Amino acid sequence: MSKRVAIYWPGEFYEKPNKLAQPEAEAALVQLQRAFEKLGWEPYVIEGCIDRPHKAQEKLWNIKDPVVGLFVHFAWGTHTLEGVIGKDTPLLLCSNFNRKWPGLVGLLSTSASLKSFDHDHSRIWTDAEDWSSDELFMSRLSEWCTTGQIQYDDSEIKRVMPISSESVDIAKSVAEEIRRKRITMLMLGDTSQGMVNSYFGPRLLMKHGFSEYKFDQSWIAHRGQFVTQERIEEAFKFVVEKGVKFHWEDDFTPESTKEQLRDYLTVLDMVNEYKADCLGWQHQIGMLEVLPPSDFAEGLLNSACRPESNGKSIVCATEADQGNAMPAELLKRLLEKKGLHGAVFMHDLRWCGEHENKDIWMMCNSGSSGAYGFNKQVDSLEGVNSYRQVRRKFPIGGGTFAGLGQPGEITWARCYNINDKLIMDIGRGNIVDLPEEKRNEWWSGATPEWPLLPTDLGVSKETIMGHYMSNHIAICYGDVMQEMVALSTELGFEVRIFGNN
């Protein structure tokens, strides 16, 4: 390898988050340059934040030296992919590890997007104040400088596990139902925020028991005109009486919530009209300046307790993420087959801290967790808080769907794509009860307007950061791991099993 290395800073589409993150990026650039210089390398920085796909092509494509992407906040995958896919120069994705500045979220999303093209790259991260003093970070950086790759321990990942005959029978029963009628996924747009790893399309879905009906999101705005005010008022009365706590302020008012309920009822009508089993809802970025945030509507869909309910939740994958919608719908069916409540929650892996000698992840994604995750009650919205969605991205006032995850055993899963092959990651863990002081410190240091599920995923932080293929994850209460492994295998997915189960 040459002794020169190019460093670039990928960002979001939105100018405001990039500007807010610029001081963090500048400080991290200094740290990373010092680390390379300590190893005898000559780093140079690609000027400016890459905030458009065409900039990735213009700035990265013609570079012949090894390249490092520096992630200090969320970044769109396409702000890397467009400049590197088709090249064979060594590529490293490097992230801070910080609650406030979630570079690791952008790293995981971009890495999974690269992997969907089977494009070789490595990952590295650090939470040290002085990166050059982090021995593990420097060892891995040296390994990449020497070999062009970093190897991570995979001893916590397996391909097979013992499965009981009862679990096999349950899985086969669900698989047979799916073969009689494919799972219909209503798609309101696709590929939010450059996450090309999250969209599979009908060609791959149909191989595994799913189909998609895709509609332009403009239908929500158009059809919403025909939702009657009477239905909206009834829905508003319902959510208030069922216990949602609204934190209205400034441009987030009761009328804002009613407009979000209009969108909820519009999408519910589409689900019913097209006999959809589950859905993905893109919202960002096309509807940001047209409709209020979709969070509150999505949270209701993911709850059994909701206006005009049939008594069950409807899996709604935020950001139109099919890699979450598929496992979530399968988990839901397995839960119901076992006589359990079918609530499934879909979250971001935001940050990981330590509690009682375990790695505990902060899960937080507004709208993707239904009310059951906050109260473990089928017919209540108690524990749901709706705050004004963050202004740095959402110009129209509207509320989130937030709350605190309740302790309990969980099963988790995620589907991803490598070169048109779908793989299901499955694990088991626990949502934990943090001490109040630590919980408040974590929550306030991230995004307190969003939910918090402090989660032990049953494997180390190193395993997740080294091998997990998304910033998103699907979680449910209860142990259906054996059934999920059996069902995924039955439906033709390759399976990776996380943890010593």
Secondary structure, 3 states (H helix, E strand, C coil): CCCEEEEEEECCCCHHHHHHHHHHHHHHHHHHHHHHHHCCCEEEEEEEEECCHHHHHHHHCCCCCCEEEEECCCCCCHHHHHHHCCCCCCEEEEEECCCCCCHHHHHHHHHHHHHHCCCCCEEEEECCCCHHHCHHHHHHHHHHHHHCCCCCCCCCEECCCCCCHHHHHHHHHHHHHHHHCCEEEEEECCCHHHCHHHCCCHHHHHHHCEEEEEECCHHHHHHHCCCCHHHHHHHHHHHHHCCCEECCECCECHHHHHHHHHHHHHHHHHHHHCCCCEEEECCCCCCCCCCCCCHHHHHHHCCCCCCCCCCCCCCEEECCCHHHHHHHHHHHHHHHHCCCCCCCEEEEEEEEEEECCEEEEEECCCCCCCCHHHHCCCCCCCCCEECECCCCCCCCCCECCECECCCEEEEEEEEEEECCEEEEEEEEEEECCCCHHHHHHHHHCCCCCCCEEEEECCCCHHHHHHHCCCCEEEEEECCCHHHHHHHHHHCCCEEEEECCC
